[in-house]
Amino acid sequence: MRILIIGAGPTGLGAAYRLQELGHDDFAVLESAPHAGGLAASYVDDAGFTWDVGGHVMFSHYEYYDKLFEEMMGDQFTLNDRESWVRMMDRWVPYPFQNNVRHLPKEATYECLQGLIHAQLVRKKDPLDAENFGEFIDLVFGEGIAKHFMRPYNFKVWAYPPEMMNKTWIGERVAVLDADRALKNVVLEQDDFGWGPNNRFKYPLKGGTGAFYSRIAQSLEGKIRYGSTVTGIDAERKIVRLADGTEEPYDALISAMPIDILVNDVVDDAPQGVRENAAGLLHSAGHMVGIGLKRKCPSTKCWMYFPDDNCPFYRVTYLSNYSPYMTPNQTGENDTHYSLLCETSESSHKPVNNDTIIEDTIQGLENAGLLEPGERDDIVSTWSKRVEYSYPTPSVERDNLLSAVVPWLEDRGIYSRGRFGMWKYEVANTDHTLMQGVECVNRLLLGEPETTIGIVYRTTDDGREAADHERSVVAGSGEKRLNVEISARKPAETR
Ligand SMILES: Cc1cc2nc3c(=O)[nH]c(=O)nc-3n(C[C@H](O)[C@H](O)[C@H](O)COP(=O)(O)OP(=O)(O)OC[C@H]3O[C@@H](n4cnc5c(N)ncnc54)[C@H](O)[C@@H]3O)c2cc1C
């Protein structure tokens, strides 16, 4: 079986690595960029700062992924404790916001608690029956938390109103807490940090997130063809056409390019209905702005969320806190420079001025209190990258649209996988996408069911046994923090 893979991001690399591991030699990876990694690649700027395409926290749900990381990185990684915060109303609130409303001005704390209790006492509807994410927010969190954090923050991240989004993507990502716990945290003045799976995370010592993927690419000797853009697919004859005019035959095709482009611009003669469905999928673009400073880092924080409208970004990462080798200071001591990676989303509902985004970001850092007056003078580097496909929006219509597109492709031997290949945000992190590639190969060569892709599409009812990817719909606010020292630190002592 000749297998072609489109894209050398985590999905394509996972598929290729697995093929090599199984001793299946008849494959090639076609990658339009001159390097591997896709959205998980890293870039070094002229001043020597390393940047990722948005803050990448590696947390794996898979033993296979962990072993691969170990094999590729050896001891070349750092281990970081999650320290995330919300910056709003000129103060720091530990994340998750809803567990820590006691840090807000008293009036806002009251509104949040009152809304939460009211929402739970006067339950108009089971949140699980909510028709969209907006309604889910109101039903679960109540008016106060919705107004102060959930609605403004989510609009900044997703760039679409929550009414346009479904609620099935939520899983582990939005902690839902009970009113008792919220009340207790306020009255007993407790901070409540720990929840979810990503409390401690590994990060490559040198080269940013992308270092892991470059190493996988290197292990695939000669199998990746860089600068090879797929421009056409004749699904009847099973032939891929490249921008340079050459053609490549295949028996099975694993594609990690955005599925809407695949169906509308690349595959020949997709039926109108399939094209329209693919075109109906929503996504947002992302502006990544890196600010490199010649100054000792003033904070131990990892990343921060920004719901307020005094800054364009929804999230900022102290990237230099992930590894001492992310700045021009390559001594392993993180004491002369630091770096801030700022992410701003864009869509037709939320335009962004690309010409002014760097200045708007710096101004926003000042407004939000991350840069002190005068600190702007210490900026020694600015880096920016706009990616058109940043977040696959879990829109209300998404699953319906996908269920018409994915099976049509699979019937023609085209397996669309990955962040924008599968378009499922809930399984679109690096571990999920790499494993989507691995599992797709396991299915093709070993007949094993895929477990990560989650949706049971119509065609998988026919004996291919795509397993459900079980995820709780409502996540608890779970595990305790691993690092007691950090959790004991008072917010006021850090900035
Ligand atoms: C802002 C942001 C923050 C993120 N944060 C995290 C995080 O904290 N933790 C985490 O684990 N993950 C995170 N991710 C997700 C992670 O980056 C993705 O899971 C991963 O990169 C997706 O891999 P992929 O291979 O599916 O797609 P991509 O990385 O998009 O790779 C697709 C590849 O296909 C190539 N390609 C496209 N079209 C063609 C064509 N026609 N011909 C040939 N090649 C083509 C592209 O050049 C690209 O290299 C984040 C992503 C973003 C954007």
The ligand as a Gaussian input file, in Angstrom:
#p B3LYP/6-31G(d) Opt

LIG

0 1
 C       -2.376000      29.570000      18.956000
 C       -2.192000      28.102000      19.147000
 C       -1.953000      27.593000      20.412000
 C       -1.790000      26.224000      20.597000
 N       -1.530000      25.749000      21.854000
 C       -1.291000      24.429000      22.035000
 C       -0.953000      23.930000      23.314000
 O       -0.860000      24.680000      24.279000
 N       -0.706000      22.601000      23.443000
 C       -0.766000      21.748000      22.386000
 O       -0.492000      20.560000      22.556000
 N       -1.131000      22.185000      21.169000
 C       -1.389000      23.499000      20.971000
 N       -1.729000      23.963000      19.726000
 C       -2.079000      22.990000      18.677000
 C       -0.946000      22.444000      17.855000
 O       -0.192000      23.455000      17.273000
 C       -1.623000      21.550000      16.803000
 O       -2.173000      20.436000      17.474000
 C       -0.744000      20.956000      15.796000
 O        0.201000      21.800000      15.242000
 C       -1.636000      20.443000      14.665000
 O       -0.909000      19.571000      13.882000
 P       -1.412000      19.156000      12.454000
 O       -0.348000      18.328000      11.891000
 O       -2.774000      18.598000      12.570000
 O       -1.591000      20.507000      11.641000
 P       -0.549000      21.654000      11.310000
 O        0.382000      21.874000      12.437000
 O       -1.376000      22.782000      10.841000
 O        0.284000      21.054000      10.108000
 C       -0.248000      20.941000       8.815000
 C        0.913000      20.959000       7.832000
 O        0.397000      20.785000       6.524000
 C        1.105000      21.608000       5.640000
 N        0.255000      21.845000       4.457000
 C       -0.924000      22.517000       4.415000
 N       -1.413000      22.525000       3.155000
 C       -0.548000      21.827000       2.413000
 C       -0.513000      21.475000       1.031000
 N       -1.470000      21.849000       0.178000
 N        0.541000      20.750000       0.585000
 C        1.533000      20.363000       1.424000
 N        1.550000      20.681000       2.726000
 C        0.516000      21.390000       3.221000
 C        1.365000      22.867000       6.455000
 O        2.459000      23.610000       5.937000
 C        1.673000      22.286000       7.833000
 O        3.035000      22.045000       8.029000
 C       -1.886000      25.334000      19.506000
 C       -2.102000      25.855000      18.227000
 C       -2.256000      27.216000      18.043000
 C       -2.493000      27.756000      16.663000

